[in-house]
Amino acid sequence: MNIQLHNDQVAGTATPLAAPVESATRPAGSTQTEAVASGGADQVSISSLSGSIAESAAALASQHAERVSEMAALYAKGAYEPHSLETARALVSEALVDGSSEEEG
């Protein structure tokens, strides 16, 4: 997960971090951390949903990498036999979807 924080504080000044802040208005399942700086405060709130999404994306990427490795091994052995009809249907379907989104935009 990639999270970027922006602070308009002048460069070179120290920013002490406070302990995690509890809030009655925070949604259930979320975490919140607050950093207090001279002249203002920065807050970050990340729900548990974002963590679940990141885990799902990582699992999907792992499954995709495994499938690519399997296919590469089959190809290297000369045993890869793609289904031409399925490949053609997928290519045409993707072209139709891409074409319809270009016409709308």
C-alpha positions as CSV (number, residue, x, y, z in Angstrom):
1,M,0.0,0.0,0.0
2,N,1.3,3.4,-0.8
3,I,0.2,6.4,1.3
4,Q,1.5,9.9,0.8
5,L,1.2,12.6,3.4
6,H,1.6,16.3,2.5
7,N,2.5,18.9,5.1
8,D,2.8,22.6,4.3
9,Q,5.1,23.1,7.3
10,V,8.4,24.9,6.7
11,A,11.3,22.4,5.8
12,G,13.8,21.8,8.5
13,T,11.4,22.1,11.5
14,A,10.9,19.2,13.8
15,T,7.5,17.5,13.8
16,P,6.9,15.6,17.1
17,L,4.5,12.6,16.8
18,A,1.8,12.2,19.3
19,A,0.3,8.9,20.4
20,P,-2.6,7.4,18.4
21,V,-5.7,9.4,18.9
22,E,-9.0,7.9,19.9
23,S,-12.1,9.5,18.4
24,A,-15.8,8.9,19.1
25,T,-16.6,10.0,15.5
26,R,-14.3,7.6,13.8
27,P,-16.0,4.7,11.9
28,A,-15.7,1.2,13.4
29,G,-12.8,-0.7,12.0
30,S,-10.7,2.3,11.1
31,T,-7.4,3.5,12.5
32,Q,-6.3,7.0,13.0
33,T,-2.9,8.6,13.8
34,E,-2.3,12.2,14.4
35,A,1.0,14.2,14.2
36,V,1.0,17.5,15.9
37,A,3.2,20.3,14.5
38,S,3.7,23.8,15.6
39,G,1.0,25.8,13.9
40,G,-1.3,22.9,12.9
41,A,-2.1,19.2,12.9
42,D,-2.0,16.5,10.2
43,Q,-4.4,13.6,10.4
44,V,-4.5,10.3,8.6
45,S,-7.4,7.9,8.7
46,I,-7.4,4.5,7.0
47,S,-10.3,2.2,7.2
48,S,-10.0,-1.6,7.4
49,L,-11.6,-1.7,4.0
50,S,-8.5,-0.3,2.4
51,G,-6.4,-3.0,4.0
52,S,-8.8,-5.7,2.7
53,I,-8.6,-4.2,-0.8
54,A,-4.8,-4.2,-0.7
55,E,-4.7,-7.8,0.5
56,S,-7.1,-8.9,-2.3
57,A,-5.0,-7.0,-4.9
58,A,-1.9,-8.7,-3.7
59,A,-3.5,-12.2,-3.8
60,L,-4.8,-11.5,-7.3
61,A,-1.3,-10.4,-8.5
62,S,0.2,-13.5,-6.9
63,Q,-2.4,-15.8,-8.8
64,H,-1.7,-13.9,-12.0
65,A,2.1,-14.4,-11.6
66,E,1.6,-18.1,-10.9
67,R,-0.5,-18.5,-14.1
68,V,2.0,-16.7,-16.2
69,S,4.8,-18.9,-14.8
70,E,2.7,-22.0,-15.6
71,M,2.1,-20.8,-19.2
72,A,5.8,-19.9,-19.6
73,A,6.8,-23.4,-18.5
74,L,4.4,-25.0,-21.0
75,Y,5.6,-22.8,-23.8
76,A,9.3,-23.6,-23.0
77,K,8.5,-27.3,-23.2
78,G,6.6,-26.8,-26.5
79,A,3.4,-28.0,-24.8
80,Y,1.5,-24.7,-24.9
81,E,-1.6,-25.1,-27.0
82,P,-3.8,-22.0,-26.9
83,H,-7.4,-22.3,-27.9
84,S,-7.7,-20.2,-31.0
85,L,-11.5,-19.7,-30.8
86,E,-11.3,-18.5,-27.2
87,T,-8.4,-16.2,-28.0
88,A,-10.3,-14.7,-31.0
89,R,-13.4,-14.1,-28.9
90,A,-11.5,-12.4,-26.2
91,L,-9.6,-10.2,-28.6
92,V,-12.9,-9.2,-30.4
93,S,-14.7,-8.6,-27.1
94,E,-12.0,-6.4,-25.8
95,A,-11.8,-4.4,-29.0
96,L,-15.6,-3.9,-28.9
97,V,-15.4,-2.7,-25.3
98,D,-12.5,-0.4,-26.0
99,G,-14.2,0.9,-29.1
100,S,-17.4,1.7,-27.3
101,S,-15.6,3.6,-24.6
102,E,-13.7,5.7,-27.2
103,E,-17.0,6.6,-28.9
104,E,-18.5,7.8,-25.6
105,G,-15.5,10.0,-24.7
